[in-house]
Amino acid sequence: MVERKYGKVRRIWAFDRGITGEDNPAAIRKRDEPYLVGTPRSQMKRLEAGLLRDDWTAVRSDEVKSQ
């Protein structure tokens, strides 16, 4: 629908937590499109330990904002 309305261009798709089912990201991956997905907090708790094991590099300290 977006492509019909605005044309085909290279986009970065962004999904909120309400659309994190596998169908939408799977369709985007199939097309090799870049995307961002908001992750529900309950799921983040399950993933947190694995994420903290990885090495992360701060790009700019003023880019992160807490609620």
C-alpha positions, 0 to 999 in steps of 0.5 A: 500500500505504501509503495502504491501511494508513494512509489518504490524507493529504498525505505527503512520500515519502522514497526511499533510494538503492536505489530511485532508479530512475525508476519510483517517482519518476515515479509520485509526480510523476504524483500531484503528491506531494512527495518526496526521493530519495537520490542515489548518489555516482557520480551526484552526481559527474556533477551536482556542477558544475551544482549548484555553479553555482547560488546557495545560501542557508544556512538554519542552519549546524548543520543540515548534518552530515558523515560 
